[in-house]
Amino acid sequence: MVTGWSDAPARIDTVNATVPRPVAASLDELLAGATDRRPFLTSDSKSGSLFERVVIDGAPHVVKHVHVDRDWTMRFNGDVGCHPVQVWAMGLMDVCTDRIDHGVVGVAAGLGRNGWGGAILMRDLSEELVPPGEDVLDLAQHLRYLDDLAALSARTMGWRDERGELLPLASRWNWFNPACLEVEAERGWPEPVPQIAAHGWERFAERAPTDVRAVVDELRRCVDPLVAVAQTTPTCFVHGDWKLGNVGTGHDGRTVLIDWTYPGEAPPCVELAWYLALNRSRMPQSKDDAITAFEHSLHRHGADPAAWFERQVALCMLGALVVFGWEKALGDGADGVAELGWWCDRARAGAALL
């Protein structure tokens, strides 16, 4: 049972030791023997994907059905290869299973229009996830998540997506760009988040300092300069979405991490920036303290970030504002002003490196 973290580095040749996983050719094959199939909605999912609860051998499971036609995040990422299926098939979900429980037991591929979709079968881990709401995390729990994020980063440091099958770095920072939002508008805004983002970018134009707004607007139209500089810093394998709706603490003490929809090669601080941007209202410490904690955890796990960490943090915080500047501009009151100000200050440091 995993009950805490060790101070000793846990470096192993994890990536090279991965074993490819089998992929079912149909939904019937994946769900053979399943009973009591029922559709349901999750309170945290905002992508448009469909979910079912099923029972297999008496145990509750969840099926997530993914396809670019339903999921606006897949459209933003241009995902017609079905990354959740690909990352499972490559065995990459298993690189840190002593610390992270992904819950997946099987996948099916080639579903839906053009065979672009898939189905992900998971053990039902809903009771082990962080409960929805606004309650602040326990400090030890928050630090554990940062430490496991660092462990995953350190163990896969230097990994390259040589086959180009998973999500490229540019796609991570292209979310909510003008072209993506135009596509959603033409589709009649089938999901609410992109429409809210379009309004948020109008607020950003009004509230962000002129110098930051100019940089962010330019990168929203072409993120290549940021990608080129960020790729001169170390990269690793990333899960891609450490929001609290996907994270929890299992009964065995491991961190639960579900929804591997945006996996790929990226700087580890991309994961950190995403965590800070989406979870800030529930964090028990400041963003600056969380950054320091993450750096210390990378050290503990043998990644030796001293030569590159400050530079990578600055670039990835800029990247996060390119993605989530709209959300930071929607905050009201003194807290909202402070939040937007913090990200703009961080973005200036990143912009100075371009």
N, C-alpha and C positions, 0 to 999 in steps of 0.2 A: 504494500500500500504506500502511495506517495502522500506524505503528510506535510512536507515543507520542501525547501530547496537547499541544496548543498552549496557550500562556499567553494568547493573544488570544481574546476572546469570539467565539463562532460563532453569533450570533443571526441567524436567517433566518425568513422568514414560512412556517415549515414546515407548520403545520397547515392554513392556507388553500391551500397548494400540493398537498395530498394528492389523489390520484387514486383514485376507487373501483375496487375489484378485482372481477373476475367471480367468480361462485359457481356451482359445478356443481349440477345438480338431482338428481343421483343418485351413488351410489358407483361405479357402472359408468362413468359419464361422467368422474368424477374420476380413476379408475385405468385409463382406456383405454390399452392397450399395456403395462400392468404385467405382469411375470412373477415367478415364484418368490415368491408371497405366503406368509409364514409368521408365525404369531402368536408373540409373545415377551413376557416380563416385564421391566420395568425395575427396577433395584434401588432407585431413589429414589422412584418413583411410589407413593403411598399413597392415592390418591383412589378407586381402583376402576375407572378407565378402562382400556379394552383397547387393545393395540398390535399392529401388524403390521410386519414388514419386507417391502419389495417392491423390485423392480429395475425401473427405467424407463430405457430407452435405455442400458442397461448400467451405470447408476449406482445405488448403494444409496439408498433412501428409507425413511422411517418414516411410518406412518399411525397417528394417534391417533383412536380412536372415542370420542366424548363424548355422554353422555345423562344427564339428571338421575336416571334410574332406577338407573344404575350408579355415578355419581360423587357421593359424600356431600358434597363441597365445593360442587357445584352445588345440591344440596338445601339446604345451609346458606345459600346465596346466593339461593335462589329463582329459579335461572336456567333458565327455560323458553324463553328466546329464543336460547340458545346463543351466549354472548358471544365465544368464540374465532372463530366464523364472522362475527359482526357486526363485530368490530374489524378483521378482514381486509377485509370488504366495504367498510368506511368508509375504507380506505387508511391507517389510523392506525399500522399496523405500520411504515410506511415513513418516519416523521417524522425518523429519526435513522440512516439506513442507512449514512452515511459512517463511523459509529462502532459501530453495532450491527447484527449479522447475525441476523435472526430465523429464517432458514432455510425459511420457508413458501413453497411454490410453488403451492398451490391448496387449496381447501376445497369440501366439499359440504354442503348444508343440507337440512333437512326430513326427517331420517332417524329411524327408530324410532317409538315410541309417540307419537301426536299430532303427529308431525313435529318434536319438540322437540330432536332430536339433530343431530349433524353429524360430519364426518370432516375431519381436518386432515392434509394431505400435506406432509411436510417432507423436505428433504435430510437424509441421515443425518449428523448432527454429533456423534455420540457420542464420537468420538476427540478432539474439540476441547473437550468439556466438562470441568469440574473433576472429576478422578477421585474416586469415592466413598471414604470412609475418614475418618480423623481427622487427617491431616497438615495442619499449619498452612500457610496460603497464604503465598507470597512477598509481602513488603510492597509492592513495586511493582505486582504483580498486583492485590492488594486495593485499593490506591489508584486503580488504573485503573478498577476496577469502580465505586467510589464516584464517580469523576470522570465516567464515562459515565452513571451514574444522575443526577448533577447536570446533565449536558448535556441529557438527555432532558427533565428537569424544566424547565430554563431555556428551552429552545426552545418549549415548549408552555405556558409560564406564562400564566395567564388563560384557557386553553381551558375551554369549558363543554360539557357533554353536554346540549345543548339539546333533543335528541330523546328523552333519557332511555332510551337503548337499552342502555347499558353498566352496569357495577356501581355502584350508589350508595354513598356514603360510609357510611351507616348499616349496610349489609350487610357491609362489611369488619370492622366492630367488633361484629357480632352472632354471629360464629363462636363455637361451643362454649357458647352461652347455654343456659339450662335448656330452652327450647322445642325447640331443635335437638337436644339430647341426648335428650330424651324421644322425639322421632320416631325416632332411631336405635335406642333401646332397644325401641320397639314393633316395629321391623323385625327385631329379634333381633341387633343389632350386626353387620351384614354386613361391616363393615370394622373393623379393630382400633383405629385412632386415636381415634375418638369414645369408645370404651369406656375407653381409657387416660385420656382427658381427664376423663371423669366421675370416675374414681378420683383424678386429679390435683386436681380442685376440692375433693375431700374433704381432701386434704393441705393445700391452700391455706387452707382454713378453720381448720386446726390451726396453721399455721406463719406466716401473714401477720399483721402487726401489726393490732390491732383497727380503727384508724382507716382504714387502707388497705383492709382487707377489707370494711368497710362501704361505702366508695365503689365498689369494684369490684363487689360484689354488687348494688348499686343499678343500676349502669350495665349489668350483664349482663342485667337485666330490662327496662331502658329506656335506650337509649344516646342518646336525643334531646338531652339537655342538652349532652353532649360534642360531638355533631355540630353543634349550633347555634353553639357558640363557635368550633369549629375552622373553620367556614365563614366566619368573619369574617377569616380569614387567607388568603393567596393559595393558589390551587389550580392544578393543571396536569393533563395527561394522564399517567396512570401505567400501567405494565405490571402491577403488583400482586403479584409473587411473585419477588423477587430472592433466592431461596435458591440455594445453590451447586449443587444438583442441576439447576438451570435455566441456569446461567451457565458460561461458559468463555472461552477465548481462541482465536480462529480462526487458521488458517494465514496469513491475510492481516493479522493483527494486530488486527482488530476484536474487540470483545466479542461473544461468542455469547450470545444471550438467547432461550430457547425457552419454550414453554408459556404463551401469552398467554390464560390462562383467566379472570383477574380484572381486566381492563382497565377504565378509567373515569376519572372526575374525582375528584381527592383532593388534599390538601396534599402537597407533595413529601416532607415528613418522615414521612408514612405509609410511603413506600417505604424510607426510612432506618431507621425503627423495625423494620420487618419484617426487613430485612437484619441488623440487630443482634441481633434476637431469635432468628432461626433459624440464624445462622452464627457465633455468638459463640465456640464452642469451636475454630474454625479461623481466627479472626482474628489477625493478627500484631501488633495494637496494641489498646489498651484501647478500650472503647466511647466514653469521653469524647474520646479522641484522634480516633476515627473521626468523631464528630459535628463536631469542629472541622475535620477535613479536608473533610467534605462542605460545610460552610459556606463554606470557602475556594473550593471548586470552583464553588459557585453564584455567588460573586463573579466568578470568572474567566470564567464563561459569561454574565455580564451580568445576573444575576437580582436583584442588589442586596438581599440578605436582611436587612440590618442592622436595619431597623425592625420585623421580624416574626419573625425566626428563633428567638430564645430562647423566645418565647411558643408558637410552633408546635411546637417540639421538646417542650416540657413536655406539651402536649395530646396529641401523637401517641405519646409514651412511655406516657402513661396509657392511651390506646387500645390499645396493644400489650399492656399488662398485662391489660386487660379480655379480650383474645383469648387470650393465652398465659400467664396467671397459673398455670394448672394445670401447664404444662410447667416453669415456674420453681420450682414447689413440689416437684417430684419429684427435684430434685438432692440428692445426699447429700454429707456431709462439709463441710469449711470452704468449698470452692469453691461448693457448692450454696447454702450460707447467704449467702455474699457475693453470688452472682448474684441471688437473690431480694431481698436487701437493696438492691442497686443499683436494681432496677426499682421497688421500693416507694418509695425515696427520690424517684425521678423521678416516680412517680405522684402523690406528695403535691404536687409543684410544679404538676402539671397540674390536680389537684383544686382547688387554691387559686384557679384561674382560672375555675372554673364558677360 
